Amino acid sequence: MATSSTTAPSSGTAAGPAGPRRRRQPTSRLLGRGARNIGALLLALLWVFPIYWMVNSSLQPDEVLYGSEPQFWPSPFTGDNYTRIIGDSSFWAAMRMSVIATALAVAMALVSAVLAAAAISRFKFRGKGPVVLTILVIQMIPAEALFISQFRMLDGWGLINSVLGLSVLYAGASVPITIWMLKGFVDGIPYELEEAGQIDGCSKLGAFLRITLPLLAPGIVASGVFALLSAWNEYVLALVVLQRESAATLPLWLARYNTSFEATDWGGLMAASALVAIPVIIVFLFVQNKMANGLTAGAVKG
């Protein structure tokens, strides 16, 4: 009588070949991860709540907004606050000045910073270390210490109450930190790529513009967003440079709007603040991917 040898199936293999076993995580680790997730969610809610309260207040009528009980939902709903702000011509004048000043400042800051970062990263010259250190120290000087000299400089150039003068100061405030950000990106791009381009017939400048500059796109976007936020939200320099009542950026217009009524128009102020945030949100929607790539690349290469 023939005997067949059988092997007892191991645990977990009765239904077929065993797959990779999942290692059970300790309960304490799962609890710790859950606590961290809940903490992160609470922090996110804490960060988002002021924005929600701004929008919520902008959609409430005055009789509800000035009531004794806060309303956490706009009921009844109204768009009168937005209608009042949108119909104000001074708001659009301030919007136009903010857009032009910010665009000029970002353009000037990026052009200057790209050239400076490339020079520092690619060239060897005497005093390079002190120059880099000076750029960092300039960023640490309080803005208030420069007001008198900046005002006299713009006054001598005839640029007081001028959007160009304001853009020059905005760009100057952003250039040092922008150079530092872009220097890390230029350092991360091998110089051999430019040398290969020069062997193929490009000039030194042509190799930089055609090879290195496109590779710098994530860093330029990240630096540009930083310069944009600095210029868009800036208040004190605009208060010093723009002396005329008719000349104002959006932060300056908001401050003057708050003091131009006997009682604070909270509904209009919240509606105006929400409208001021919209252009920045639109920019973030367009550049968020490149900005995230730029920040992570800068964290590795810088």
CORLIN-V538464 format. One record per backbone hydrogen bond with DSSP energy under -0.5 kcal/mol. NH is the residue of the N-H (numbers start at 1). CO is the residue of the C=O. E is the energy in kcal/mol with one decimal. If there is no record, write none. Layout:
nh=NH co=CO e=E
nh=NH co=CO e=E
This chain:
nh=6 co=4 e=-0.6
nh=8 co=6 e=-0.5
nh=13 co=10 e=-1.8
nh=16 co=13 e=-1.0
nh=24 co=22 e=-0.6
nh=30 co=26 e=-1.9
nh=31 co=27 e=-2.6
nh=32 co=28 e=-2.1
nh=33 co=29 e=-2.4
nh=34 co=30 e=-2.5
nh=35 co=31 e=-2.4
nh=36 co=32 e=-2.2
nh=37 co=33 e=-2.4
nh=38 co=34 e=-2.4
nh=39 co=35 e=-2.4
nh=40 co=36 e=-2.6
nh=41 co=37 e=-2.4
nh=42 co=38 e=-2.4
nh=43 co=39 e=-2.3
nh=44 co=40 e=-2.3
nh=45 co=41 e=-2.5
nh=46 co=42 e=-2.4
nh=47 co=43 e=-1.9
nh=48 co=44 e=-2.4
nh=49 co=45 e=-2.2
nh=50 co=46 e=-0.6
nh=52 co=48 e=-2.4
nh=53 co=49 e=-3.0
nh=54 co=50 e=-2.0
nh=55 co=51 e=-2.2
nh=56 co=52 e=-3.0
nh=57 co=53 e=-2.5
nh=58 co=54 e=-1.8
nh=59 co=55 e=-0.9
nh=59 co=56 e=-0.7
nh=60 co=57 e=-1.2
nh=61 co=76 e=-0.6
nh=64 co=61 e=-0.7
nh=65 co=61 e=-2.7
nh=66 co=62 e=-2.8
nh=67 co=64 e=-1.2
nh=70 co=68 e=-0.5
nh=72 co=70 e=-0.6
nh=75 co=73 e=-1.8
nh=78 co=59 e=-1.9
nh=83 co=79 e=-2.3
nh=84 co=80 e=-2.5
nh=85 co=81 e=-1.8
nh=86 co=82 e=-3.0
nh=87 co=83 e=-1.8
nh=88 co=85 e=-1.5
nh=89 co=87 e=-0.7
nh=91 co=88 e=-0.7
nh=92 co=88 e=-1.1
nh=93 co=89 e=-1.9
nh=94 co=90 e=-2.1
nh=95 co=91 e=-2.5
nh=96 co=92 e=-2.6
nh=97 co=93 e=-2.2
nh=98 co=94 e=-2.5
nh=99 co=95 e=-2.6
nh=100 co=96 e=-2.4
nh=101 co=97 e=-2.7
nh=102 co=98 e=-2.5
nh=103 co=99 e=-2.5
nh=104 co=100 e=-2.6
nh=105 co=101 e=-2.3
nh=106 co=102 e=-2.7
nh=107 co=103 e=-2.3
nh=108 co=104 e=-2.7
nh=109 co=105 e=-2.6
nh=110 co=106 e=-2.6
nh=111 co=107 e=-2.3
nh=112 co=108 e=-2.2
nh=113 co=109 e=-2.6
nh=114 co=110 e=-2.8
nh=115 co=111 e=-1.9
nh=116 co=112 e=-2.4
nh=117 co=113 e=-3.0
nh=118 co=114 e=-2.3
nh=119 co=115 e=-2.3
nh=120 co=116 e=-2.5
nh=121 co=117 e=-2.4
nh=122 co=118 e=-2.7
nh=123 co=119 e=-1.9
nh=125 co=123 e=-0.5
nh=128 co=125 e=-1.3
nh=131 co=127 e=-2.0
nh=132 co=128 e=-2.3
nh=133 co=129 e=-2.4
nh=134 co=130 e=-2.7
nh=135 co=131 e=-2.0
nh=136 co=132 e=-1.6
nh=137 co=133 e=-2.4
nh=138 co=134 e=-2.7
nh=139 co=135 e=-1.2
nh=140 co=136 e=-0.7
nh=140 co=137 e=-1.1
nh=141 co=137 e=-0.6
nh=141 co=138 e=-1.2
nh=145 co=142 e=-1.2
nh=146 co=143 e=-1.6
nh=147 co=144 e=-0.9
nh=150 co=146 e=-2.7
nh=151 co=147 e=-2.7
nh=152 co=148 e=-2.5
nh=153 co=149 e=-2.2
nh=154 co=150 e=-2.5
nh=155 co=151 e=-2.5
nh=156 co=152 e=-2.3
nh=157 co=153 e=-1.4
nh=158 co=154 e=-0.6
nh=158 co=155 e=-0.8
nh=159 co=154 e=-3.0
nh=161 co=241 e=-1.5
nh=162 co=159 e=-1.4
nh=166 co=162 e=-2.0
nh=167 co=163 e=-2.1
nh=168 co=164 e=-2.1
nh=169 co=165 e=-1.7
nh=170 co=166 e=-2.3
nh=171 co=167 e=-2.9
nh=172 co=168 e=-2.4
nh=173 co=169 e=-1.9
nh=174 co=170 e=-1.3
nh=175 co=171 e=-1.9
nh=176 co=172 e=-0.6
nh=178 co=174 e=-2.0
nh=179 co=175 e=-2.7
nh=180 co=176 e=-1.9
nh=181 co=177 e=-2.1
nh=182 co=178 e=-2.6
nh=183 co=179 e=-2.5
nh=184 co=180 e=-1.1
nh=185 co=181 e=-0.9
nh=186 co=182 e=-2.6
nh=187 co=183 e=-2.5
nh=188 co=184 e=-1.2
nh=189 co=185 e=-0.5
nh=189 co=186 e=-1.2
nh=190 co=188 e=-0.6
nh=193 co=190 e=-1.2
nh=194 co=190 e=-0.6
nh=194 co=191 e=-0.5
nh=195 co=191 e=-2.0
nh=196 co=192 e=-2.3
nh=197 co=193 e=-1.8
nh=198 co=194 e=-2.3
nh=199 co=195 e=-2.0
nh=200 co=196 e=-1.5
nh=201 co=198 e=-1.3
nh=202 co=197 e=-2.4
nh=207 co=203 e=-2.7
nh=208 co=204 e=-1.6
nh=209 co=205 e=-2.7
nh=210 co=206 e=-2.7
nh=211 co=207 e=-1.9
nh=212 co=207 e=-1.1
nh=213 co=208 e=-2.8
nh=215 co=211 e=-1.1
nh=216 co=212 e=-1.1
nh=216 co=213 e=-0.8
nh=217 co=214 e=-1.4
nh=220 co=216 e=-2.8
nh=221 co=217 e=-2.6
nh=222 co=218 e=-2.4
nh=223 co=219 e=-2.6
nh=224 co=220 e=-2.8
nh=225 co=221 e=-2.4
nh=226 co=222 e=-1.7
nh=227 co=223 e=-2.4
nh=228 co=224 e=-2.6
nh=229 co=225 e=-2.6
nh=230 co=226 e=-2.1
nh=231 co=227 e=-2.2
nh=232 co=228 e=-3.0
nh=233 co=229 e=-1.9
nh=234 co=231 e=-0.6
nh=239 co=235 e=-2.0
nh=240 co=236 e=-1.8
nh=241 co=237 e=-2.8
nh=242 co=238 e=-2.4
nh=243 co=241 e=-1.1
nh=247 co=244 e=-0.6
nh=248 co=246 e=-0.6
nh=250 co=94 e=-0.5
nh=253 co=249 e=-2.9
nh=254 co=250 e=-2.7
nh=255 co=251 e=-1.8
nh=256 co=252 e=-2.3
nh=257 co=253 e=-2.7
nh=258 co=254 e=-1.9
nh=259 co=255 e=-0.9
nh=260 co=256 e=-0.5
nh=260 co=257 e=-0.8
nh=266 co=264 e=-1.6
nh=269 co=265 e=-2.7
nh=270 co=266 e=-2.6
nh=271 co=267 e=-2.2
nh=272 co=268 e=-2.7
nh=273 co=269 e=-2.2
nh=274 co=270 e=-2.2
nh=275 co=271 e=-2.2
nh=276 co=272 e=-2.3
nh=277 co=273 e=-1.5
nh=278 co=274 e=-0.9
nh=279 co=275 e=-0.6
nh=280 co=276 e=-0.5
nh=281 co=277 e=-2.1
nh=282 co=278 e=-2.4
nh=283 co=279 e=-2.2
nh=284 co=280 e=-2.3
nh=285 co=281 e=-2.1
nh=286 co=282 e=-1.5
nh=287 co=283 e=-2.0
nh=288 co=284 e=-1.4
nh=291 co=287 e=-2.7
nh=292 co=288 e=-2.4
nh=293 co=289 e=-2.4
nh=294 co=290 e=-2.5
nh=295 co=291 e=-2.6
nh=296 co=292 e=-2.2
nh=297 co=293 e=-2.5
nh=298 co=294 e=-2.5
nh=299 co=295 e=-1.8
nh=300 co=296 e=-1.4
nh=301 co=297 e=-3.1
nh=302 co=298 e=-2.3
